[in-house]
Amino acid sequence: MMKQERSYPKVIVSPKGERSVLYGHPWIYDQEVSLPEEGKRSIDGSLRPEDGSKRPIDGALVDAVSTKGAYLGTGFYNSHSKIRVRLISRNANDTFDAAFFERRLRYAWNFRKSVLREEDLACCRIIFGEADQFPGLTVDRFGPVLVTQTLSLGIEMLKPVIFPALLKILQEDGQDVKAIYERNDVAIRALEGMKENTGFFGVTPDIPDKVQIIENGVRYFVDYQTGQKTGFFLDQKYNRQAAAKIARGKLVLDCFTDTGSFALNCALAGAEHVHAVDISAPSIGIAKENAVLNNLEDRMSFEVANVFDLLPELEKTAKRQYDMIILDPPAFTKSRKTIQSAERGYKEINYRAMKILPRGGYLATCSCSHFMSNDLFRKMLWSAATDAGVQLRQIEERQQAPDHPILWNVPETNYLKFYLFQIV
């Protein structure tokens, strides 16, 4: 119930949209939103809603109300986006000033300090969008630099408030963080009416184009300015350790290696040899640099290749080549429309890996697509195993690292599936 006079424009939410909000989802889609009917013209000649409220402005806050006028929440409005309103609060008594957003930032940082090992705080995800109640915002830390990606107009307009506050919080806590680099080079920004851009936020610091991080004892060069996404995938942090435990003394094939993270963890854990494959030559170049950085180049080899072409070729070779295969592909689907095609892709690589591995071999396999649900992924694995004529002995089922928290009322935050099997 609202206990204070509201100054924000109102939008009316349909019964369907209201049910979604009451279930806890923060997105209200365009088809579920309408504006109050226009009434008389104001002094400046603009039409005003009959209830006298102001018209919503893109990127600014609005109050979402039910068709009966009940307050549902406050969020960012954007007429360009299919997600018309992104709620940030359902408390009618919240005041959305700088102190409000600073409290949210402190809450997110304190959460990471609670769920991560202290040594992992120097390379972690500090803000995970809706899971931290900052819709459309990603903030990854790589040592002295924070790398951000902003995908909602409301957060874009609040950067002068949020970014300096986050730097202040971290620096006051003794963290050696010097700058923020924006990686807004993603086409999806156009759906919010925003242009792409990259570069340092504020003053350009004296920080190299690549920084070094340590994760699980492995050193990495991170190309935060041009690497994939924000430069490094932090969500598999503890899954890499799980795979590495199995890899000791084994011949390992790491498919879709990117900059070598799974491969390096396995080599450091004592794998006899690791062969790392990726279709991206620049990624393989950084992976090689990372191998040298960790003095592991003698037990590692690298190849630029399409995994979909490589695996069938390996299957034709009767000679035993690998004791363990790791499949960490990019998302094969980013919408419900392409799930069937994605499922075929996942099945192809998993089927081939199961055929290549000897009985007693090990398979680490995962999917980072939200739309490829865990049920679908398990069904695909079952089908691939059946066609390959093998059985799967499950060792572990895992998800993303806890700095990418899963908010149960926001299914989109639950996206990473990771399985370890023995082939029997």
VEXKE-614904 format. One record per residue (C-alpha): x, y, z; residue in one letter; residue number from 1. Coordinates in Angstrom, 3 decimals. Layout:
<torbas>
torba u X&v Y&w Z&rest A&nr NUM;
...
</torbas>
This chain:
<torbas>
torba u 0.000&v 0.000&w 0.000&rest M&nr 1;
torba u 1.252&v 3.488&w -0.851&rest M&nr 2;
torba u 1.750&v 5.700&w 2.202&rest K&nr 3;
torba u 3.108&v 8.732&w 0.385&rest Q&nr 4;
torba u 2.139&v 10.920&w -2.513&rest E&nr 5;
torba u 3.597&v 9.521&w -5.731&rest R&nr 6;
torba u 5.447&v 11.811&w -8.120&rest S&nr 7;
torba u 6.140&v 9.268&w -10.866&rest Y&nr 8;
torba u 4.087&v 8.790&w -14.037&rest P&nr 9;
torba u 1.831&v 5.751&w -13.994&rest K&nr 10;
torba u 1.477&v 2.840&w -16.372&rest V&nr 11;
torba u -1.396&v 0.384&w -16.179&rest I&nr 12;
torba u -0.545&v -3.305&w -16.133&rest V&nr 13;
torba u -2.893&v -5.945&w -17.556&rest S&nr 14;
torba u -4.123&v -8.827&w -15.360&rest P&nr 15;
torba u -1.636&v -11.159&w -17.082&rest K&nr 16;
torba u 1.240&v -8.780&w -16.406&rest G&nr 17;
torba u 0.030&v -8.282&w -12.842&rest E&nr 18;
torba u 0.165&v -12.038&w -12.199&rest R&nr 19;
torba u 3.758&v -12.132&w -13.411&rest S&nr 20;
torba u 4.709&v -9.235&w -11.139&rest V&nr 21;
torba u 2.994&v -10.816&w -8.150&rest L&nr 22;
torba u 4.932&v -14.027&w -8.811&rest Y&nr 23;
torba u 8.062&v -11.894&w -8.479&rest G&nr 24;
torba u 9.272&v -11.345&w -12.043&rest H&nr 25;
torba u 10.610&v -7.799&w -12.600&rest P&nr 26;
torba u 9.862&v -7.526&w -16.335&rest W&nr 27;
torba u 6.599&v -6.132&w -17.711&rest I&nr 28;
torba u 6.286&v -6.565&w -21.472&rest Y&nr 29;
torba u 4.917&v -4.036&w -23.940&rest D&nr 30;
torba u 1.700&v -5.978&w -24.565&rest Q&nr 31;
torba u 0.934&v -5.919&w -20.839&rest E&nr 32;
torba u 1.282&v -2.150&w -20.425&rest V&nr 33;
torba u -1.002&v 0.754&w -21.287&rest S&nr 34;
torba u -0.962&v 4.433&w -20.407&rest L&nr 35;
torba u -3.780&v 6.291&w -18.633&rest P&nr 36;
torba u -6.258&v 7.738&w -21.116&rest E&nr 37;
torba u -5.398&v 11.203&w -22.321&rest E&nr 38;
torba u -7.552&v 13.992&w -20.968&rest G&nr 39;
torba u -7.336&v 17.757&w -21.203&rest K&nr 40;
torba u -4.410&v 19.728&w -22.562&rest R&nr 41;
torba u -2.044&v 21.291&w -20.041&rest S&nr 42;
torba u -0.858&v 24.901&w -20.112&rest I&nr 43;
torba u 2.015&v 24.011&w -22.469&rest D&nr 44;
torba u -0.425&v 22.378&w -24.895&rest G&nr 45;
torba u 0.558&v 18.768&w -24.212&rest S&nr 46;
torba u -2.064&v 16.167&w -23.513&rest L&nr 47;
torba u -2.290&v 15.011&w -19.907&rest R&nr 48;
torba u -3.747&v 11.731&w -18.630&rest P&nr 49;
torba u -7.213&v 12.089&w -17.142&rest E&nr 50;
torba u -5.831&v 11.329&w -13.681&rest D&nr 51;
torba u -3.456&v 14.289&w -13.962&rest G&nr 52;
torba u -0.275&v 12.213&w -13.843&rest S&nr 53;
torba u 2.733&v 12.957&w -16.019&rest K&nr 54;
torba u 3.592&v 11.109&w -19.217&rest R&nr 55;
torba u 6.385&v 8.529&w -18.860&rest P&nr 56;
torba u 9.846&v 9.380&w -20.180&rest I&nr 57;
torba u 12.115&v 6.722&w -21.672&rest D&nr 58;
torba u 14.742&v 5.641&w -19.170&rest G&nr 59;
torba u 12.989&v 7.312&w -16.242&rest A&nr 60;
torba u 11.047&v 5.739&w -13.394&rest L&nr 61;
torba u 7.331&v 4.962&w -13.518&rest V&nr 62;
torba u 4.853&v 3.454&w -11.091&rest D&nr 63;
torba u 3.200&v 0.287&w -12.348&rest A&nr 64;
torba u -0.381&v -0.092&w -11.165&rest V&nr 65;
torba u -3.070&v -2.693&w -11.722&rest S&nr 66;
torba u -6.215&v -2.066&w -13.709&rest T&nr 67;
torba u -7.853&v -1.356&w -10.325&rest K&nr 68;
torba u -5.181&v 1.187&w -9.406&rest G&nr 69;
torba u -3.260&v -0.959&w -6.918&rest A&nr 70;
torba u 0.474&v -0.216&w -6.715&rest Y&nr 71;
torba u 2.601&v -3.048&w -8.144&rest L&nr 72;
torba u 6.075&v -1.555&w -8.247&rest G&nr 73;
torba u 8.399&v 1.107&w -9.606&rest T&nr 74;
torba u 10.755&v 0.600&w -12.500&rest G&nr 75;
torba u 12.488&v 1.958&w -15.581&rest F&nr 76;
torba u 10.238&v 2.700&w -18.564&rest Y&nr 77;
torba u 11.307&v 2.405&w -22.188&rest N&nr 78;
torba u 8.908&v 2.742&w -25.112&rest S&nr 79;
torba u 11.591&v 1.316&w -27.481&rest H&nr 80;
torba u 11.884&v -1.978&w -25.637&rest S&nr 81;
torba u 9.670&v -5.065&w -25.618&rest K&nr 82;
torba u 10.429&v -5.106&w -21.911&rest I&nr 83;
torba u 8.455&v -1.923&w -21.381&rest R&nr 84;
torba u 9.075&v -1.681&w -17.619&rest V&nr 85;
torba u 11.948&v -3.170&w -15.583&rest R&nr 86;
torba u 10.958&v -3.061&w -11.930&rest L&nr 87;
torba u 13.570&v -2.173&w -9.324&rest I&nr 88;
torba u 11.309&v -2.061&w -6.269&rest S&nr 89;
torba u 7.915&v -3.199&w -5.050&rest R&nr 90;
torba u 8.076&v -1.036&w -1.933&rest N&nr 91;
torba u 5.960&v 2.077&w -2.352&rest A&nr 92;
torba u 7.929&v 3.822&w 0.387&rest N&nr 93;
torba u 11.336&v 3.542&w -1.271&rest D&nr 94;
torba u 13.068&v 6.785&w -2.230&rest T&nr 95;
torba u 15.163&v 6.378&w -5.349&rest F&nr 96;
torba u 18.038&v 8.696&w -4.543&rest D&nr 97;
torba u 21.804&v 8.117&w -4.646&rest A&nr 98;
torba u 21.700&v 6.520&w -1.192&rest A&nr 99;
torba u 19.189&v 3.916&w -2.410&rest F&nr 100;
torba u 21.469&v 2.726&w -5.212&rest F&nr 101;
torba u 24.551&v 2.831&w -2.992&rest E&nr 102;
torba u 22.802&v 0.512&w -0.514&rest R&nr 103;
torba u 22.046&v -1.903&w -3.363&rest R&nr 104;
torba u 25.673&v -1.832&w -4.470&rest L&nr 105;
torba u 26.932&v -2.492&w -0.934&rest R&nr 106;
torba u 24.487&v -5.364&w -0.602&rest Y&nr 107;
torba u 25.813&v -6.929&w -3.828&rest A&nr 108;
torba u 29.463&v -6.545&w -2.771&rest W&nr 109;
torba u 28.816&v -7.926&w 0.720&rest N&nr 110;
torba u 27.081&v -10.913&w -0.860&rest F&nr 111;
torba u 30.208&v -11.704&w -2.928&rest R&nr 112;
torba u 32.357&v -11.382&w 0.195&rest K&nr 113;
torba u 30.130&v -13.952&w 1.890&rest S&nr 114;
torba u 29.852&v -16.573&w -0.876&rest V&nr 115;
torba u 33.322&v -16.414&w -2.468&rest L&nr 116;
torba u 36.749&v -17.242&w -1.157&rest R&nr 117;
torba u 38.713&v -14.116&w -0.313&rest E&nr 118;
torba u 41.236&v -14.808&w -3.078&rest E&nr 119;
torba u 38.409&v -14.913&w -5.634&rest D&nr 120;
torba u 37.225&v -11.370&w -4.951&rest L&nr 121;
torba u 39.911&v -9.946&w -7.249&rest A&nr 122;
torba u 38.243&v -11.593&w -10.258&rest C&nr 123;
torba u 34.518&v -12.020&w -9.870&rest C&nr 124;
torba u 31.141&v -10.787&w -11.039&rest R&nr 125;
torba u 30.045&v -7.990&w -8.742&rest I&nr 126;
torba u 26.703&v -7.161&w -10.400&rest I&nr 127;
torba u 24.613&v -9.793&w -12.168&rest F&nr 128;
torba u 21.718&v -7.778&w -13.569&rest G&nr 129;
torba u 18.290&v -8.680&w -12.276&rest E&nr 130;
torba u 19.719&v -11.066&w -9.676&rest A&nr 131;
torba u 21.210&v -8.008&w -7.946&rest D&nr 132;
torba u 18.236&v -5.756&w -8.761&rest Q&nr 133;
torba u 20.195&v -3.716&w -11.293&rest F&nr 134;
torba u 18.285&v -4.647&w -14.464&rest P&nr 135;
torba u 20.453&v -5.041&w -17.542&rest G&nr 136;
torba u 23.755&v -4.283&w -15.784&rest L&nr 137;
torba u 26.798&v -6.569&w -15.657&rest T&nr 138;
torba u 29.926&v -5.653&w -13.706&rest V&nr 139;
torba u 32.942&v -7.990&w -13.752&rest D&nr 140;
torba u 36.118&v -7.308&w -11.826&rest R&nr 141;
torba u 39.502&v -8.209&w -13.291&rest F&nr 142;
torba u 42.044&v -6.987&w -10.770&rest G&nr 143;
torba u 42.351&v -3.193&w -11.047&rest P&nr 144;
torba u 39.589&v -2.726&w -13.631&rest V&nr 145;
torba u 35.822&v -3.147&w -13.519&rest L&nr 146;
torba u 34.320&v -4.095&w -16.876&rest V&nr 147;
torba u 30.678&v -3.174&w -17.364&rest T&nr 148;
torba u 27.974&v -3.932&w -19.877&rest Q&nr 149;
torba u 24.787&v -1.859&w -19.760&rest T&nr 150;
torba u 21.747&v -3.234&w -21.574&rest L&nr 151;
torba u 18.914&v -1.116&w -20.177&rest S&nr 152;
torba u 18.276&v 2.572&w -20.768&rest L&nr 153;
torba u 17.360&v 3.256&w -17.152&rest G&nr 154;
torba u 20.727&v 2.046&w -15.890&rest I&nr 155;
torba u 22.464&v 3.875&w -18.752&rest E&nr 156;
torba u 21.030&v 7.151&w -17.487&rest M&nr 157;
torba u 22.092&v 6.362&w -13.911&rest L&nr 158;
torba u 25.728&v 5.533&w -14.670&rest K&nr 159;
torba u 26.961&v 8.875&w -13.241&rest P&nr 160;
torba u 25.375&v 7.836&w -9.935&rest V&nr 161;
torba u 26.081&v 4.087&w -9.877&rest I&nr 162;
torba u 29.624&v 3.820&w -11.253&rest F&nr 163;
torba u 31.391&v 6.320&w -8.954&rest P&nr 164;
torba u 29.501&v 4.869&w -5.972&rest A&nr 165;
torba u 30.706&v 1.350&w -6.788&rest L&nr 166;
torba u 34.315&v 2.510&w -7.101&rest L&nr 167;
torba u 34.013&v 4.290&w -3.766&rest K&nr 168;
torba u 32.585&v 1.210&w -2.019&rest I&nr 169;
torba u 35.359&v -1.056&w -3.266&rest L&nr 170;
torba u 38.169&v 1.385&w -2.580&rest Q&nr 171;
torba u 36.879&v 2.079&w 0.936&rest E&nr 172;
torba u 36.954&v -1.675&w 1.498&rest D&nr 173;
torba u 40.651&v -1.787&w 0.625&rest G&nr 174;
torba u 40.215&v -3.166&w -2.904&rest Q&nr 175;
torba u 42.797&v -2.048&w -5.472&rest D&nr 176;
torba u 40.341&v -0.963&w -8.167&rest V&nr 177;
torba u 41.338&v 1.964&w -10.352&rest K&nr 178;
torba u 38.925&v 2.259&w -13.263&rest A&nr 179;
torba u 35.763&v 1.224&w -15.090&rest I&nr 180;
torba u 35.845&v 0.108&w -18.704&rest Y&nr 181;
torba u 32.575&v -0.094&w -20.644&rest E&nr 182;
torba u 31.971&v -2.972&w -23.060&rest R&nr 183;
torba u 28.757&v -1.804&w -24.650&rest N&nr 184;
torba u 29.694&v -3.286&w -28.033&rest D&nr 185;
torba u 26.579&v -5.460&w -28.260&rest V&nr 186;
torba u 23.806&v -5.182&w -30.857&rest A&nr 187;
torba u 21.087&v -5.797&w -28.271&rest I&nr 188;
torba u 21.518&v -2.197&w -27.069&rest R&nr 189;
torba u 19.702&v -1.095&w -30.228&rest A&nr 190;
torba u 16.553&v -2.797&w -28.898&rest L&nr 191;
torba u 16.646&v -0.317&w -26.019&rest E&nr 192;
torba u 17.258&v 2.637&w -28.332&rest G&nr 193;
torba u 20.940&v 2.917&w -27.373&rest M&nr 194;
torba u 24.101&v 3.084&w -29.456&rest K&nr 195;
torba u 27.088&v 0.785&w -29.024&rest E&nr 196;
torba u 30.209&v 2.149&w -27.386&rest N&nr 197;
torba u 33.370&v 1.089&w -25.557&rest T&nr 198;
torba u 35.914&v 2.935&w -23.490&rest G&nr 199;
torba u 36.841&v 4.028&w -20.008&rest F&nr 200;
torba u 34.182&v 5.710&w -17.906&rest F&nr 201;
torba u 35.521&v 9.031&w -16.729&rest G&nr 202;
torba u 39.286&v 9.558&w -16.564&rest V&nr 203;
torba u 41.461&v 7.184&w -18.614&rest T&nr 204;
torba u 43.815&v 5.462&w -16.151&rest P&nr 205;
torba u 47.315&v 4.080&w -16.592&rest D&nr 206;
torba u 46.183&v 0.449&w -16.997&rest I&nr 207;
torba u 47.440&v -1.922&w -19.733&rest P&nr 208;
torba u 45.124&v -3.240&w -22.444&rest D&nr 209;
torba u 45.493&v -6.702&w -20.894&rest K&nr 210;
torba u 45.507&v -7.341&w -17.157&rest V&nr 211;
torba u 46.564&v -10.416&w -15.200&rest Q&nr 212;
torba u 44.249&v -12.309&w -12.878&rest I&nr 213;
torba u 44.611&v -15.461&w -10.795&rest I&nr 214;
torba u 41.736&v -17.931&w -10.571&rest E&nr 215;
torba u 42.066&v -21.344&w -8.918&rest N&nr 216;
torba u 45.823&v -20.780&w -8.865&rest G&nr 217;
torba u 45.937&v -20.305&w -12.646&rest V&nr 218;
torba u 47.254&v -17.042&w -14.062&rest R&nr 219;
torba u 45.516&v -15.474&w -17.054&rest Y&nr 220;
torba u 45.927&v -12.536&w -19.349&rest F&nr 221;
torba u 42.513&v -10.925&w -19.735&rest V&nr 222;
torba u 41.847&v -8.842&w -22.831&rest D&nr 223;
torba u 39.052&v -6.842&w -21.268&rest Y&nr 224;
torba u 38.854&v -4.383&w -24.171&rest Q&nr 225;
torba u 38.342&v -6.776&w -27.118&rest T&nr 226;
torba u 37.909&v -10.282&w -25.654&rest G&nr 227;
torba u 34.573&v -12.112&w -25.698&rest Q&nr 228;
torba u 31.828&v -10.546&w -23.571&rest K&nr 229;
torba u 33.702&v -8.706&w -20.797&rest T&nr 230;
torba u 36.982&v -10.487&w -21.544&rest G&nr 231;
torba u 36.782&v -13.680&w -19.459&rest F&nr 232;
torba u 34.082&v -16.143&w -18.410&rest F&nr 233;
torba u 33.887&v -16.133&w -14.618&rest L&nr 234;
torba u 30.809&v -18.342&w -14.226&rest D&nr 235;
torba u 32.709&v -21.649&w -14.620&rest Q&nr 236;
torba u 35.167&v -20.815&w -11.824&rest K&nr 237;
torba u 34.433&v -23.811&w -9.595&rest Y&nr 238;
torba u 33.370&v -26.127&w -12.424&rest N&nr 239;
torba u 36.919&v -25.852&w -13.759&rest R&nr 240;
torba u 38.180&v -27.128&w -10.429&rest Q&nr 241;
torba u 35.746&v -30.043&w -10.536&rest A&nr 242;
torba u 36.975&v -31.053&w -13.990&rest A&nr 243;
torba u 40.610&v -30.611&w -12.989&rest A&nr 244;
torba u 40.240&v -33.100&w -10.121&rest K&nr 245;
torba u 39.392&v -35.797&w -12.677&rest I&nr 246;
torba u 42.117&v -34.828&w -15.167&rest A&nr 247;
torba u 45.210&v -35.825&w -13.194&rest R&nr 248;
torba u 47.371&v -38.238&w -15.217&rest G&nr 249;
torba u 44.982&v -38.210&w -18.195&rest K&nr 250;
torba u 45.067&v -37.180&w -21.836&rest L&nr 251;
torba u 42.538&v -34.369&w -22.119&rest V&nr 252;
torba u 40.787&v -32.736&w -25.081&rest L&nr 253;
torba u 39.313&v -29.315&w -24.259&rest D&nr 254;
torba u 36.803&v -28.222&w -26.911&rest C&nr 255;
torba u 35.685&v -24.581&w -27.262&rest F&nr 256;
torba u 38.606&v -23.622&w -25.000&rest T&nr 257;
torba u 38.382&v -19.843&w -25.601&rest D&nr 258;
torba u 41.452&v -18.532&w -23.734&rest T&nr 259;
torba u 42.242&v -21.952&w -22.244&rest G&nr 260;
torba u 40.579&v -21.864&w -18.831&rest S&nr 261;
torba u 39.451&v -25.515&w -18.498&rest F&nr 262;
torba u 42.621&v -26.715&w -20.245&rest A&nr 263;
torba u 44.914&v -24.749&w -17.939&rest L&nr 264;
torba u 43.125&v -25.961&w -14.809&rest N&nr 265;
torba u 43.535&v -29.557&w -15.985&rest C&nr 266;
torba u 47.197&v -29.122&w -16.885&rest A&nr 267;
torba u 47.967&v -27.447&w -13.558&rest L&nr 268;
torba u 46.198&v -30.317&w -11.745&rest A&nr 269;
torba u 48.566&v -32.832&w -13.326&rest G&nr 270;
torba u 47.013&v -33.971&w -16.606&rest A&nr 271;
torba u 49.522&v -35.885&w -18.727&rest E&nr 272;
torba u 48.703&v -33.701&w -21.738&rest H&nr 273;
torba u 45.937&v -31.288&w -22.717&rest V&nr 274;
torba u 44.987&v -30.409&w -26.289&rest H&nr 275;
torba u 42.903&v -27.214&w -26.464&rest A&nr 276;
torba u 40.756&v -26.334&w -29.480&rest V&nr 277;
torba u 38.825&v -23.218&w -30.470&rest D&nr 278;
torba u 37.618&v -21.737&w -33.749&rest I&nr 279;
torba u 38.954&v -18.282&w -32.788&rest S&nr 280;
torba u 42.615&v -17.695&w -33.648&rest A&nr 281;
torba u 42.877&v -14.645&w -31.324&rest P&nr 282;
torba u 41.492&v -16.709&w -28.426&rest S&nr 283;
torba u 43.964&v -19.516&w -29.097&rest I&nr 284;
torba u 46.730&v -16.900&w -29.206&rest G&nr 285;
torba u 45.842&v -15.730&w -25.690&rest I&nr 286;
torba u 45.485&v -19.357&w -24.527&rest A&nr 287;
torba u 49.061&v -20.014&w -25.643&rest K&nr 288;
torba u 50.232&v -16.911&w -23.767&rest E&nr 289;
torba u 48.422&v -18.184&w -20.679&rest N&nr 290;
torba u 50.142&v -21.565&w -20.963&rest A&nr 291;
torba u 53.554&v -19.859&w -21.024&rest V&nr 292;
torba u 52.516&v -17.602&w -18.140&rest L&nr 293;
torba u 51.873&v -20.732&w -16.032&rest N&nr 294;
torba u 54.909&v -22.709&w -17.289&rest N&nr 295;
torba u 52.557&v -25.347&w -18.714&rest L&nr 296;
torba u 53.412&v -25.110&w -22.410&rest E&nr 297;
torba u 55.310&v -28.442&w -22.354&rest D&nr 298;
torba u 52.129&v -30.334&w -21.422&rest R&nr 299;
torba u 49.712&v -28.433&w -23.636&rest M&nr 300;
torba u 49.017&v -28.078&w -27.351&rest S&nr 301;
torba u 46.618&v -25.805&w -29.175&rest F&nr 302;
torba u 44.647&v -25.894&w -32.406&rest E&nr 303;
torba u 42.433&v -23.479&w -34.303&rest V&nr 304;
torba u 39.599&v -25.663&w -35.592&rest A&nr 305;
torba u 35.844&v -26.046&w -35.824&rest N&nr 306;
torba u 34.897&v -28.609&w -33.171&rest V&nr 307;
torba u 31.986&v -29.810&w -35.336&rest F&nr 308;
torba u 34.555&v -30.806&w -37.987&rest D&nr 309;
torba u 37.256&v -32.027&w -35.610&rest L&nr 310;
torba u 35.228&v -34.513&w -33.568&rest L&nr 311;
torba u 34.015&v -36.621&w -36.552&rest P&nr 312;
torba u 37.618&v -36.820&w -37.765&rest E&nr 313;
torba u 38.805&v -38.016&w -34.359&rest L&nr 314;
torba u 36.011&v -40.588&w -34.255&rest E&nr 315;
torba u 37.410&v -42.219&w -37.409&rest K&nr 316;
torba u 40.697&v -42.923&w -35.639&rest T&nr 317;
torba u 40.499&v -46.266&w -33.861&rest A&nr 318;
torba u 43.570&v -45.519&w -31.752&rest K&nr 319;
torba u 42.842&v -44.349&w -28.197&rest R&nr 320;
torba u 43.682&v -40.651&w -28.041&rest Q&nr 321;
torba u 41.928&v -39.121&w -25.038&rest Y&nr 322;
torba u 40.847&v -40.205&w -21.553&rest D&nr 323;
torba u 38.762&v -37.072&w -20.971&rest M&nr 324;
torba u 36.869&v -34.630&w -23.189&rest I&nr 325;
torba u 35.543&v -31.244&w -22.090&rest I&nr 326;
torba u 32.701&v -29.586&w -24.018&rest L&nr 327;
torba u 32.140&v -25.933&w -23.091&rest D&nr 328;
torba u 30.419&v -24.494&w -26.164&rest P&nr 329;
torba u 28.986&v -20.996&w -26.556&rest P&nr 330;
torba u 25.215&v -20.650&w -26.291&rest A&nr 331;
torba u 23.702&v -22.433&w -29.294&rest F&nr 332;
torba u 20.376&v -20.672&w -28.756&rest T&nr 333;
torba u 19.371&v -17.282&w -27.410&rest K&nr 334;
torba u 15.647&v -17.647&w -28.100&rest S&nr 335;
torba u 12.899&v -20.222&w -27.863&rest R&nr 336;
torba u 12.567&v -20.243&w -31.660&rest K&nr 337;
torba u 15.913&v -21.987&w -32.174&rest T&nr 338;
torba u 15.809&v -24.550&w -29.353&rest I&nr 339;
torba u 15.388&v -27.542&w -31.682&rest Q&nr 340;
torba u 18.356&v -26.501&w -33.805&rest S&nr 341;
torba u 20.426&v -25.935&w -30.673&rest A&nr 342;
torba u 19.460&v -29.336&w -29.292&rest E&nr 343;
torba u 20.757&v -30.964&w -32.485&rest R&nr 344;
torba u 24.038&v -29.104&w -32.102&rest G&nr 345;
torba u 24.462&v -30.132&w -28.471&rest Y&nr 346;
torba u 23.606&v -33.736&w -29.299&rest K&nr 347;
torba u 26.081&v -33.844&w -32.187&rest E&nr 348;
torba u 29.111&v -32.832&w -30.118&rest I&nr 349;
torba u 28.134&v -34.949&w -27.112&rest N&nr 350;
torba u 27.426&v -38.006&w -29.263&rest Y&nr 351;
torba u 30.817&v -37.651&w -30.978&rest R&nr 352;
torba u 32.620&v -37.224&w -27.662&rest A&nr 353;
torba u 30.935&v -40.345&w -26.257&rest M&nr 354;
torba u 31.990&v -42.333&w -29.323&rest K&nr 355;
torba u 35.597&v -41.112&w -29.139&rest I&nr 356;
torba u 36.101&v -41.809&w -25.439&rest L&nr 357;
torba u 37.038&v -45.317&w -24.304&rest P&nr 358;
torba u 35.019&v -47.170&w -21.700&rest R&nr 359;
torba u 36.058&v -45.655&w -18.399&rest G&nr 360;
torba u 36.759&v -42.277&w -20.022&rest G&nr 361;
torba u 35.411&v -39.035&w -18.629&rest Y&nr 362;
torba u 33.152&v -36.366&w -20.139&rest L&nr 363;
torba u 32.619&v -32.835&w -18.845&rest A&nr 364;
torba u 29.769&v -31.170&w -20.719&rest T&nr 365;
torba u 27.768&v -28.008&w -20.306&rest C&nr 366;
torba u 25.358&v -25.485&w -21.781&rest S&nr 367;
torba u 25.250&v -21.765&w -21.025&rest C&nr 368;
torba u 21.901&v -21.139&w -22.721&rest S&nr 369;
torba u 18.937&v -20.321&w -20.481&rest H&nr 370;
torba u 16.535&v -21.519&w -23.170&rest F&nr 371;
torba u 18.168&v -24.952&w -23.206&rest M&nr 372;
torba u 16.577&v -25.965&w -19.921&rest S&nr 373;
torba u 18.112&v -28.549&w -17.622&rest N&nr 374;
torba u 15.339&v -31.008&w -18.503&rest D&nr 375;
torba u 16.013&v -30.574&w -22.227&rest L&nr 376;
torba u 19.755&v -30.857&w -21.699&rest F&nr 377;
torba u 19.412&v -34.097&w -19.717&rest R&nr 378;
torba u 17.037&v -35.491&w -22.334&rest K&nr 379;
torba u 19.584&v -34.644&w -25.047&rest M&nr 380;
torba u 22.393&v -36.354&w -23.124&rest L&nr 381;
torba u 20.268&v -39.473&w -22.645&rest W&nr 382;
torba u 19.506&v -39.582&w -26.360&rest S&nr 383;
torba u 23.163&v -39.049&w -27.325&rest A&nr 384;
torba u 24.292&v -41.823&w -24.963&rest A&nr 385;
torba u 21.666&v -44.207&w -26.331&rest T&nr 386;
torba u 22.718&v -43.535&w -29.926&rest D&nr 387;
torba u 26.399&v -43.885&w -28.990&rest A&nr 388;
torba u 25.703&v -47.206&w -27.266&rest G&nr 389;
torba u 27.128&v -46.117&w -23.914&rest V&nr 390;
torba u 25.911&v -45.472&w -20.392&rest Q&nr 391;
torba u 26.635&v -42.381&w -18.336&rest L&nr 392;
torba u 27.803&v -42.694&w -14.747&rest R&nr 393;
torba u 27.183&v -39.283&w -13.213&rest Q&nr 394;
torba u 29.894&v -37.830&w -10.996&rest I&nr 395;
torba u 28.588&v -34.310&w -10.468&rest E&nr 396;
torba u 25.842&v -31.932&w -11.583&rest E&nr 397;
torba u 26.726&v -28.279&w -11.122&rest R&nr 398;
torba u 25.612&v -24.752&w -12.057&rest Q&nr 399;
torba u 27.211&v -21.322&w -12.287&rest Q&nr 400;
torba u 29.472&v -19.907&w -9.575&rest A&nr 401;
torba u 27.670&v -18.111&w -6.717&rest P&nr 402;
torba u 28.811&v -14.667&w -7.871&rest D&nr 403;
torba u 26.253&v -15.282&w -10.646&rest H&nr 404;
torba u 23.355&v -15.870&w -8.213&rest P&nr 405;
torba u 20.153&v -17.558&w -9.325&rest I&nr 406;
torba u 17.018&v -15.641&w -8.391&rest L&nr 407;
torba u 14.256&v -18.236&w -8.331&rest W&nr 408;
torba u 11.539&v -15.826&w -9.407&rest N&nr 409;
torba u 13.660&v -14.791&w -12.437&rest V&nr 410;
torba u 14.292&v -17.974&w -14.478&rest P&nr 411;
torba u 16.591&v -16.080&w -16.873&rest E&nr 412;
torba u 19.238&v -15.953&w -14.117&rest T&nr 413;
torba u 19.392&v -19.773&w -14.108&rest N&nr 414;
torba u 21.288&v -20.633&w -17.261&rest Y&nr 415;
torba u 24.423&v -22.766&w -16.787&rest L&nr 416;
torba u 24.273&v -26.574&w -16.760&rest K&nr 417;
torba u 27.445&v -28.561&w -16.050&rest F&nr 418;
torba u 27.789&v -32.347&w -15.820&rest Y&nr 419;
torba u 30.689&v -34.690&w -15.158&rest L&nr 420;
torba u 30.279&v -38.296&w -16.311&rest F&nr 421;
torba u 32.236&v -41.490&w -16.666&rest Q&nr 422;
torba u 31.514&v -43.412&w -19.850&rest I&nr 423;
torba u 30.595&v -47.026&w -19.017&rest V&nr 424;
</torbas>
